[in-house]
Amino acid sequence: MTKLPRLYVVMLRYRVAAMVALFLLLGAAGEGGLRLGPRYLLAALALASSYVSATALNDLADEEIDRVNHPRDAGRPLVDGSAGRRDLGVLCVFAAVVALCAAAPLGHAALALVAASLLVSHAYSARPLRISYRVGGAPPALAVAYVLVPYALGIVAARGDLRHEASALTAALFVLFTARIVLKDFRDREGDDRFAKRTLLLRYGKTATCAVSLAGVLLADAVLARAVDAGLWGLLQIFVCAIGWMLWRLWRSSDPAEEQVAIGVGARMGNGLLLTVLTWRVSGGDAAASALVAGAFLLSFASLVTRLGDVAIGYKG
């Protein structure tokens, strides 16, 4: 049992966990002022634990693929030998129970959302469905678990109306995440190919994958124009252009390390877009606060693209 806390932290992969937390906060902020309290802590614990359960299950299902794709990744305990399959199995069940227990005090809606997230994660990784092996099913399934559920859980934590999830903003976030997640296949293509995991990249090639991602970004941007204030939408074009440029660099590159740089910097700008929208919502539409956040990310972007080696190391973690 002493391994569980350490394994929990390891499997809570902080880059993705931080992004998922943004969706939780965006959902809560849409219900009025963001006044953090015990309900948000419970929602965060439920979300984090459901994510840990999902990553543990996915590592168990993809152990052999991960030995090829992530041979020196300290975040893959089965690969580096710091944990066995039994350890991850126990963690998977333990984290699922914690997630449900944390959601229960928030009400039936929160409990149903977390249960749905756990079911989607099981369908994604485990047989018989194993959606992760299906070209058209994997990205939407992840978007449900990592965008729609956290956003809805934020609404519940804020005691808001769940009907607000059916909005243009939610649709834009769903499409934007889907555009981002299809690029994960670049990092994993060697192992995916060896074990016949026919991803979009392996089945249709690099040009098609980049085109799908770009189409998703442009569609999300068009929907955002209907979801947010015109001034904020204009500000967000900084991020859209930066992401588009990184997609172009990804398409043009033939070096795997350079590809990861382009994907990593593009993902960072995607996070900048989310934080700018969150700042707008929390500040009640304060243009100066949102511009400050966007400006900080623009400076970061300018710095990163001049230090490609550092970006590669930071992204690969």
C-alpha positions as CSV (number, residue, x, y, z in Angstrom):
1,M,0.0,0.0,0.0
2,T,2.9,2.4,0.5
3,K,3.5,2.4,-3.2
4,L,0.0,3.7,-4.0
5,P,0.6,7.4,-3.1
6,R,3.8,7.6,-5.2
7,L,2.2,5.7,-8.1
8,Y,-0.9,8.0,-7.9
9,V,1.4,11.1,-8.4
10,V,3.4,9.4,-11.2
11,M,0.2,8.4,-13.1
12,L,-1.3,11.9,-12.7
13,R,0.7,13.2,-15.7
14,Y,0.7,16.8,-14.8
15,R,0.7,18.4,-18.3
16,V,-2.5,16.7,-19.3
17,A,-4.0,16.9,-15.8
18,A,-3.4,20.7,-15.8
19,M,-5.2,21.0,-19.2
20,V,-8.1,19.0,-17.9
21,A,-8.3,21.2,-14.8
22,L,-8.7,24.2,-17.2
23,F,-11.9,22.7,-18.6
24,L,-13.2,22.2,-15.1
25,L,-12.5,25.9,-14.3
26,L,-14.0,27.1,-17.6
27,G,-17.2,25.2,-16.8
28,A,-17.4,26.7,-13.3
29,A,-16.5,30.2,-14.4
30,G,-19.4,30.2,-16.8
31,E,-21.8,30.0,-13.9
32,G,-20.7,33.3,-12.4
33,G,-17.9,34.4,-10.2
34,L,-15.3,31.7,-9.5
35,R,-15.4,31.4,-5.7
36,L,-13.3,28.4,-4.9
37,G,-14.3,26.2,-2.0
38,P,-14.7,22.6,-0.8
39,R,-16.9,21.7,-3.7
40,Y,-14.2,22.6,-6.2
41,L,-11.6,20.6,-4.2
42,L,-13.9,17.5,-4.3
43,A,-14.5,18.0,-8.0
44,A,-10.7,18.3,-8.6
45,L,-10.0,15.2,-6.6
46,A,-12.7,13.3,-8.5
47,L,-11.4,14.4,-11.8
48,A,-7.8,13.7,-10.9
49,S,-8.6,10.3,-9.6
50,S,-10.7,9.3,-12.6
51,Y,-7.7,10.4,-14.8
52,V,-5.3,8.3,-12.7
53,S,-7.5,5.3,-13.0
54,A,-7.7,5.8,-16.8
55,T,-3.9,6.2,-17.2
56,A,-3.3,3.1,-15.1
57,L,-5.7,1.0,-17.2
58,N,-4.3,2.4,-20.4
59,D,-0.7,1.5,-19.3
60,L,-1.8,-2.0,-18.5
61,A,-3.5,-2.4,-21.9
62,D,-0.6,-0.9,-23.9
63,E,2.4,-2.2,-21.9
64,E,4.1,-3.7,-24.9
65,I,3.5,-0.7,-27.1
66,D,4.8,1.6,-24.4
67,R,8.1,-0.4,-24.2
68,V,8.6,0.6,-27.8
69,N,7.3,4.2,-27.7
70,H,8.4,5.2,-24.2
71,P,11.5,3.0,-23.3
72,R,13.0,5.6,-20.9
73,D,9.9,7.4,-19.7
74,A,9.8,7.7,-15.9
75,G,6.1,8.3,-16.2
76,R,5.6,4.7,-17.4
77,P,6.2,2.5,-14.2
78,L,5.6,-0.8,-16.0
79,V,8.3,0.1,-18.6
80,D,10.9,1.4,-16.1
81,G,10.3,-1.5,-13.7
82,S,9.3,0.7,-10.7
83,A,5.9,-1.0,-10.5
84,G,4.3,-4.3,-11.6
85,R,1.0,-5.1,-13.3
86,R,-0.6,-5.9,-10.0
87,D,0.4,-2.5,-8.6
88,L,-1.2,-0.7,-11.5
89,G,-4.3,-2.9,-11.2
90,V,-4.7,-2.0,-7.6
91,L,-4.1,1.7,-8.4
92,C,-6.7,1.6,-11.2
93,V,-9.4,0.3,-8.8
94,F,-8.3,2.4,-5.9
95,A,-8.3,5.7,-7.9
96,A,-11.8,4.8,-9.4
97,V,-13.2,4.3,-5.9
98,V,-11.7,7.6,-4.7
99,A,-13.1,9.4,-7.8
100,L,-16.6,8.1,-7.1
101,C,-16.4,8.9,-3.3
102,A,-15.2,12.4,-4.0
103,A,-18.0,13.0,-6.5
104,A,-20.8,11.6,-4.2
105,P,-21.0,14.7,-1.9
106,L,-21.5,16.9,-5.0
107,G,-24.7,15.1,-5.9
108,H,-26.1,12.5,-8.3
109,A,-25.1,14.5,-11.4
110,A,-21.4,14.6,-10.4
111,L,-21.5,10.9,-9.5
112,A,-23.0,10.1,-12.9
113,L,-20.4,12.2,-14.7
114,V,-17.5,10.5,-13.0
115,A,-19.0,7.1,-13.6
116,A,-19.4,8.0,-17.3
117,S,-15.8,9.1,-17.4
118,L,-14.6,5.8,-15.9
119,L,-16.8,3.8,-18.4
120,V,-15.4,5.8,-21.4
121,S,-11.8,5.2,-20.1
122,H,-12.5,1.4,-19.8
123,A,-14.0,1.3,-23.3
124,Y,-11.1,3.3,-24.7
125,S,-8.4,1.0,-23.3
126,A,-9.8,-2.4,-22.5
127,R,-11.4,-5.2,-24.5
128,P,-13.8,-5.9,-26.1
129,L,-14.3,-2.3,-27.4
130,R,-10.7,-1.0,-27.1
131,I,-11.7,2.2,-28.9
132,S,-8.0,3.4,-28.9
133,Y,-7.5,1.0,-31.8
134,R,-10.3,2.6,-33.9
135,V,-9.3,5.5,-36.1
136,G,-12.6,7.4,-35.8
137,G,-13.4,6.5,-32.2
138,A,-10.3,7.3,-30.2
139,P,-10.2,11.2,-30.5
140,P,-13.9,11.8,-29.7
141,A,-13.8,9.3,-26.8
142,L,-10.9,11.2,-25.3
143,A,-12.6,14.5,-25.9
144,V,-15.7,13.3,-24.0
145,A,-13.6,12.2,-21.0
146,Y,-11.1,15.1,-21.0
147,V,-13.4,18.0,-22.1
148,L,-17.1,17.4,-21.7
149,V,-16.9,15.6,-18.3
150,P,-14.6,18.2,-16.7
151,Y,-16.6,21.1,-18.0
152,A,-19.8,19.6,-16.8
153,L,-18.2,18.8,-13.4
154,G,-17.2,22.4,-13.1
155,I,-20.8,23.4,-13.7
156,V,-22.0,21.0,-11.0
157,A,-19.3,22.2,-8.5
158,A,-20.5,25.8,-9.1
159,R,-24.2,24.7,-8.5
160,G,-25.0,25.7,-12.0
161,D,-27.4,24.4,-14.7
162,L,-26.0,21.4,-16.6
163,R,-28.0,22.6,-19.6
164,H,-25.4,25.2,-20.1
165,E,-23.0,22.6,-21.3
166,A,-24.9,22.5,-24.6
167,S,-23.2,25.7,-25.8
168,A,-21.2,26.9,-28.7
169,L,-18.1,27.3,-26.4
170,T,-18.3,23.6,-25.3
171,A,-18.6,22.6,-28.9
172,A,-15.5,24.7,-29.8
173,L,-13.5,23.2,-27.0
174,F,-14.5,19.7,-27.9
175,V,-13.4,20.2,-31.6
176,L,-10.2,22.0,-30.5
177,F,-9.2,19.2,-28.2
178,T,-9.9,16.6,-30.9
179,A,-7.7,18.6,-33.3
180,R,-4.9,18.5,-30.8
181,I,-5.2,14.8,-29.7
182,V,-4.9,13.4,-33.2
183,L,-1.3,14.7,-33.2
184,K,-0.4,12.3,-30.4
185,D,-0.1,9.6,-33.0
186,F,3.2,11.2,-34.2
187,R,4.9,10.4,-30.9
188,D,3.6,6.8,-30.8
189,R,3.8,5.7,-34.4
190,E,6.7,3.2,-34.1
191,G,5.0,1.1,-31.5
192,D,1.5,1.6,-33.0
193,D,2.8,0.3,-36.3
194,R,4.5,-2.7,-34.8
195,F,1.4,-3.8,-32.9
196,A,-1.1,-3.0,-35.7
197,K,-2.7,0.0,-33.9
198,R,-4.1,1.6,-37.0
199,T,-4.2,5.3,-36.1
200,L,-5.2,8.1,-38.5
201,L,-1.5,8.8,-39.1
202,L,-0.6,5.2,-40.0
203,R,-3.7,4.6,-42.1
204,Y,-3.9,7.8,-44.0
205,G,-0.5,9.5,-43.7
206,K,1.0,12.7,-42.4
207,T,-0.7,15.1,-44.8
208,A,-4.1,13.8,-44.0
209,T,-3.5,13.9,-40.2
210,C,-2.2,17.5,-40.4
211,A,-5.1,18.5,-42.6
212,V,-7.6,17.0,-40.1
213,S,-6.0,18.8,-37.2
214,L,-6.0,22.1,-39.1
215,A,-9.6,21.7,-40.2
216,G,-10.5,21.1,-36.5
217,V,-8.6,24.2,-35.4
218,L,-10.4,26.3,-38.1
219,L,-13.8,24.8,-37.3
220,A,-13.3,25.5,-33.5
221,D,-12.2,29.0,-34.3
222,A,-15.4,29.6,-36.4
223,V,-17.6,28.3,-33.5
224,L,-15.7,30.4,-31.0
225,A,-16.7,33.5,-33.1
226,R,-20.3,32.7,-32.0
227,A,-19.4,31.7,-28.5
228,V,-17.4,34.7,-27.2
229,D,-17.3,38.5,-27.4
230,A,-15.9,39.9,-30.7
231,G,-13.0,41.5,-28.9
232,L,-12.0,38.3,-27.2
233,W,-12.3,36.4,-30.5
234,G,-10.0,38.9,-32.2
235,L,-7.5,38.4,-29.4
236,L,-7.7,34.6,-29.8
237,Q,-6.5,34.8,-33.4
238,I,-3.0,35.2,-32.0
239,F,-3.2,31.6,-30.8
240,V,-5.0,30.3,-33.9
241,C,-2.3,31.7,-36.1
242,A,0.5,30.3,-33.9
243,I,-1.1,26.8,-33.9
244,G,-1.5,27.0,-37.6
245,W,2.1,27.9,-38.1
246,M,3.2,25.0,-35.9
247,L,1.0,22.6,-37.9
248,W,2.7,23.9,-41.1
249,R,6.1,23.2,-39.5
250,L,5.0,19.8,-38.5
251,W,3.8,19.0,-42.0
252,R,7.1,20.2,-43.6
253,S,9.4,18.5,-41.1
254,S,11.0,15.1,-41.7
255,D,12.8,14.9,-38.4
256,P,10.9,13.2,-35.5
257,A,12.5,15.5,-32.9
258,E,11.4,18.6,-34.9
259,E,7.9,17.2,-35.2
260,Q,7.7,17.0,-31.4
261,V,8.9,20.5,-31.1
262,A,6.1,21.7,-33.4
263,I,3.5,19.7,-31.6
264,G,4.7,20.8,-28.2
265,V,4.7,24.5,-29.0
266,G,1.3,24.3,-30.7
267,A,-0.1,22.5,-27.6
268,R,1.3,25.3,-25.4
269,M,-0.4,27.9,-27.5
270,G,-3.6,25.9,-27.2
271,N,-3.3,26.1,-23.4
272,G,-2.7,29.8,-23.8
273,L,-6.0,30.1,-25.7
274,L,-7.8,28.3,-22.9
275,L,-6.2,30.5,-20.2
276,T,-7.2,33.6,-22.1
277,V,-10.8,32.5,-22.3
278,L,-10.7,31.6,-18.6
279,T,-9.3,35.0,-17.7
280,W,-12.0,36.7,-19.7
281,R,-14.7,34.7,-17.9
282,V,-13.3,35.1,-14.4
283,S,-12.6,38.8,-14.8
284,G,-16.1,39.5,-16.1
285,G,-14.9,40.5,-19.6
286,D,-11.9,42.6,-18.6
287,A,-10.1,43.1,-21.9
288,A,-6.9,44.3,-20.3
289,A,-6.5,41.2,-18.1
290,S,-7.1,38.9,-21.1
291,A,-4.7,40.8,-23.3
292,L,-2.1,40.5,-20.6
293,V,-2.4,36.7,-20.5
294,A,-2.3,36.5,-24.3
295,G,0.7,38.8,-24.5
296,A,2.6,36.7,-22.0
297,F,2.0,33.6,-24.1
298,L,2.9,35.5,-27.3
299,L,6.3,36.4,-25.7
300,S,6.7,32.8,-24.5
301,F,6.0,31.6,-28.1
302,A,8.5,34.0,-29.5
303,S,11.1,32.8,-27.0
304,L,10.4,29.1,-27.5
305,V,10.7,29.1,-31.3
306,T,14.2,30.4,-31.0
307,R,15.3,27.6,-28.6
308,L,14.2,24.4,-30.3
309,G,16.4,22.1,-28.3
310,D,14.9,23.3,-25.0
311,V,11.4,23.0,-26.4
312,A,12.0,19.4,-27.4
313,I,13.4,18.4,-24.0
314,G,10.5,20.2,-22.2
315,Y,7.8,18.6,-24.4
316,K,9.2,15.1,-24.1
317,G,9.5,15.4,-20.4
